[in-house]
Amino acid sequence: MYDDDDDDDADDDDDVCACSECSDLVATCSSEDVRLWNTRKAQELLRISVHNMVCNAVSVMRDGKSIVTGTTVL
């Protein structure tokens, strides 16, 4: 699994994670939503937004069947 967790900027809420077993699957998060992408087709597959929550981290399980997020309640 590739996880681009840039800890250099504490205010940076963006994260990206690619699944090593599913090379076409990438998950991204920002302060507004979590998105799942098919990189081969350059297509957004899923967008999740939850009111009053900020996503700080995202990870894709090795089998590509689950996404785990770290969130903060506002």
C-alpha positions in Angstrom: 0.0 0.0 0.0 1.3 3.5 -0.8 0.3 6.2 1.6 1.4 9.8 1.0 1.0 11.1 4.5 2.8 14.4 4.5 3.4 15.2 8.1 5.4 18.4 7.3 2.3 20.6 7.4 0.0 20.2 10.4 -2.7 22.2 8.7 -2.7 20.0 5.6 -5.8 17.8 5.8 -5.4 16.2 2.4 -4.3 12.6 2.1 -4.0 10.0 -0.7 -3.6 6.3 -0.5 -3.2 3.7 -3.3 -3.8 0.0 -2.8 -0.9 -2.2 -3.8 -3.1 -5.2 -4.6 -5.5 -3.1 -6.7 -3.3 -0.7 -8.7 -6.3 1.0 -10.3 -7.8 2.1 -7.0 -6.8 5.3 -5.2 -8.5 7.0 -2.3 -8.2 10.7 -1.5 -9.4 12.8 1.3 -9.6 16.5 2.0 -11.3 18.6 4.6 -14.6 18.3 2.6 -14.8 14.7 1.4 -13.4 11.3 0.7 -13.2 10.1 -2.9 -12.4 6.8 -4.5 -10.9 6.9 -8.0 -10.2 4.4 -10.8 -6.8 5.7 -12.1 -6.8 3.7 -15.3 -10.1 5.4 -16.4 -9.4 8.7 -14.6 -12.9 8.3 -13.1 -14.3 9.2 -9.7 -16.1 6.1 -8.4 -17.4 7.4 -5.1 -17.6 10.6 -3.1 -18.5 10.6 0.6 -19.2 13.9 2.5 -20.4 14.0 6.1 -21.7 17.2 7.6 -19.6 18.5 10.6 -16.7 16.0 10.0 -13.3 16.6 8.5 -11.3 13.7 7.1 -7.6 13.9 8.1 -6.3 10.6 6.8 -7.4 7.8 4.5 -6.2 4.2 3.9 -7.4 1.4 1.5 -7.2 -2.1 2.8 -5.0 -4.5 0.9 -7.9 -6.4 -0.7 -9.4 -3.1 -2.0 -12.8 -3.8 -0.3 -12.6 -1.3 2.6 -11.6 2.3 3.2 -10.6 3.5 6.6 -10.6 7.2 7.5 -9.4 9.3 10.4 -11.9 12.1 11.0 -12.4 15.1 13.3 -15.9 16.1 14.5 -16.4 19.9 14.2 
